Amino acid sequence: SVGGLLGKEGYQTAFFHGAPNGFMRFSSFVKIAGIESYYGMTEYGNSADFDGMWGIWDEPFLQFWAKKLNTFKEPFFSNVFTLSSHHPFKLPEQYKGKFPKGTLPVHQNIGYSDMALRKFFETASKSAWYKNTIFILTADHSSLAWHDEYKTTLGAFAVPLLIFDPSGELKGQIDAPVQQIDVMPTILTYLHYPKPYFAFGNDMLHPTENDFVITTIDGNYQIIMGDYVMLYGQDQSVKLFNYKNDILFSTNLADQEPQVKLKMENHLKAFIQQYNRNMIENSLTADRAASR
């Protein structure tokens, strides 16, 4: 993990999640990932801010995170996993009716979480470490969809991903397929990490035409490269769409674009083979892969 690698370079590392300690087995996972400390509801220490289902409301927990970071020795690496934008979309009593209802139940909670993030950045911006910190904002999965283009097999995975450097060095938008596993090589490259490491992702800040995103949905593999998305079923059936020109996936191009289909199919099979082999041989680290 990026936290595990940076921890070996002298970074203080920590993971924050406002749920009851051990929930979703995060406390065990962070140890496996090489992250030093775990902060959950127990460390937060005030059950009055418990939402009754998932954990501590985002607003107070993000403030707890910001203030705890002030006690860390630089350099540090930290994650926080928020929870208030999750079903059943409850809000703190004092915020009910304060945010636009929108068209879906989640919209009020997105308003709340957005406010909580804004207040976090207001607090963090007053800290000495703020301007020397890279912030990554993303989601673990998508949510309810209103627009039809987010109801496709591609739209089902669409989440925001932002990289923010308060120094102002990063500006612009990348119009290319990216995924969460691209975060690690992006951060390590940006930090000039000097050692070899194992990663399936790509550096988002330096995209190439062969970068790809792979997911699984409804028993099928899905690969996105360039302007195309391909669904590859276990029965070898293939569907290929140009998602930029055909956002609702109305025309299957598998027979019309054989070279595109073959290229994407080969990348997908190679990825599956490499992943399975390294999992079986326990070689998902640079040193073990090199000695294999």
N, C-alpha and C positions, 0 to 999 in steps of 0.2 A: 504494500500500500504506500501511497505518497507520504502518509504520516509516519509509517514505519521507516521508510528511507530517510526522511528528514530528521527523524529522531536520532538516527545513527550519526547525523552530521551536527548534533548538538542542539537541535530544536527541542523546546519543551512542547509536548503534544497532549491534546485532550479532546474528548468527545462529550458533547452536551446533548441531553434529551430529557425533556420535562416529564416523561412518563415515570411510573413506579419502577424502581431499580430492577433491572433484569428483564423488563418488558421487551418482547421481540428478540430477546437474547443478545441485545446490543452490548451489554457489559462483558459477555464472553467474546463476542466478535472483536471488540476493540483490542483485547489482549492478543488474539490471534493475528490481528493486523499490525501489531507492534506499537499501538498507541498507549501512552503511559497512563493517562488518568481518565476516569469516567465520572461524569456529574449528572445525576438524575434527580428525581423528586426528593430523595433522602438528603442529598447535599443542598438542595434548594431550601429545605427546612421550614416551609410554611404551607400546610395543607389547606389553608383558607383560600388559596389561589388554584386549587384543583378544580378542573372543569366537570368532574363527576364521571368521566369516562376515559379520556386519553391521558390526561396529565395536567401540567401547569399551563395556564393560558399563555399565549405567545407574548403579549406585551410585558408582563412582569418577568417571564423567563428570559427574554432577550435582554432585559435590563440587568438581570443577574449575570448573564453571559458577559456583557460588556464590562461590568464592574469586576468580575473575576479575572478577565483578561488583564486588567490593570495590575494584578498581583503576579503575573507571569514574567519570567525572565526572557528577554529577547535573545535570539529569534524564537518565535513560537508558531505552532501549527494547531489550528482548532477547527472542529466542525460543530455545528448545531443543527439538530433535526427538529423542526417546528411541527406543530400538530393541530393548531386551531382551525385550519382550513379543511379539515377532514370531516366526513360524514360522522354524526348526524347534523352537522352545521349549527352547533349551538354558539351563542354569543354571551359574554358576560352581561349581567343584568343592566349595568350602567351604559351599555352600548347598544341595547336593543332599539331598533328604529333609527339608529344614527347613520347607517350606511345605506346606499341605494340598493333596493331589492333586486334590480336587474331582471333577468329572465329565467334564472336558475337558482335553486336554494344556496349554492356555493358562493354566489356573488357577494352577499353581505359579508361572508366570512373572509373572502379575498380582500374586501375593503378593510376589515379589521386587521388582518395580517399585514396588509400594506402599511396601515397606520403604525403597527407595532415595529415594522422594519424601519420606517421613517424615524421613529423615536430612538431606535437602537443606533442609527447612524448619527443622530443628533448627539447622543451620549458619547459614542465612540470617537466622533470628530474632535472632542475636547481632550483626548488622550494623546500622549506623546508618541505612541506606536502607530497611530492612525495613518499618517502619510507614508509610512514605510510598510504598509500592509496591502496585500492583494486580496480582494473579496470575490468569491465565486457564489453566485445565486442560481440555484436550479431546483428541480423537483425530482422526487423518486419515481413518480408516475403521473399520468394525466388524470383529469377529473371529468365531470359531466361536460358534455358538448352541446352547444346550441347551433353552431354553423355546420352545414352538411359536410364541408371539407374536413372537419375534425371527427367525422363518424366513419371514415374509411379505415382500412387496416394501417395506413400510414399516420393519419390524423390521431389514431388512438394512442400514439406514442409521443405526440407533439407536446413539449414542455418548454418553458422559457429557460434560457441559459445565458447568464450575463457575467462578464468579467469586468471588475471595476478596480482600477488603480488610481487612488486619490492624487497621485503625482501628475496625472494628466497625460501620461505617455501612451495610453491605449485609447484610441478613438476610432469609431466606425462600426460597421456591421458586416459580418461574413455571411454571404449567401451560399452556403454549402452544407451538406448533411454532416451533422456532428452528433455525438452521444456522450453519456456520462463518463464512459471509460476514456474519453479524450481529455478529460480534465487533468489526469495525472501527468501525461507527457507534456501537456501545455504548460502546467505549472513548473515542472522540472526544467523544461527548456528555458522558460522565462527567467528562472532563478539561476541559470547556468550551472545546473547540477552536473558535477564532473565525472560521475561514475556510470558504468553500464547498468541497465535495469531491464526487467521483463515487462512488456506491456502490449496489449492488443490494440490499444487506441492510437490516435494520431495527434500531432500538435495542431490545435485549432487555428493558431495564428499564422501557420504556414501550410495551408491546404494544398493538396495535389489532386490531379484528376483521378487517381486511383483510391482516394480515401473512400471509406464505405461505413455504413451503419448496418448492423445485423440484429434482428429481433425474432421472436417466435410468437405466433398468434394462431389460435384455432388449430393447432397441430401442424402448422406450416412454418417454414423458415421464411423470413422476409429480409431482403438485402436492398439497400438504397445506395446507388452510386450515380454521381452526376445528376442528370435530370430524370433518372429512371428508378422505379421500384419494381422488384420482382418477387413474387410469391412462389415458393418452391415446396410442393407437397410431398408427403411420404410416398405417394403413388407416382411420383415423377411428373405430375401435371404442373405446368408452368403458366403463370400469368405475369405479363409484363406491361407496365403502364409508364407513360411520360407524365409524371405527377405535376410538372410545371404547366404543361399545356392541357392536361386532362385531370383536374384536381378531384373529380368525382369518380375516376377510374371507370369510365364508360366504354373504352376501347382497348381490348387486349391486343398488344403488339407483338406477342411471342412469335408469331409466324412471319411478321413483317420486318422484324429487326433481329435476325438470327445471330449476327455478330455481337450485338449488345447482350443478347440473351446468353450466349456462350461465355463471354467475358465475365458476366456477373455470376453465372453458374460456377465457373472455375474458382473465382474468388470465394464464393460461399463454401464450396466443398473443401478448399484449402484451409479456410478458417475453422470449419468443423473438425477437420482432421488434426490440425495443430492443437486446438483446444482439448479435444479428447485425449490425444496422445500425452500432452503435458500434464493433464489431470491424472491419468492412469499412472504415469511415471513419476508423479510428484515433482515436476521440474518447472514449476511456474515461478522461478526466480532466475536471475541472470546467471548466477554461479552454477546452479544445477543444470540449466539448459546448456551451458557451455561444456560441462563435463559429461553430458549424456553420450 
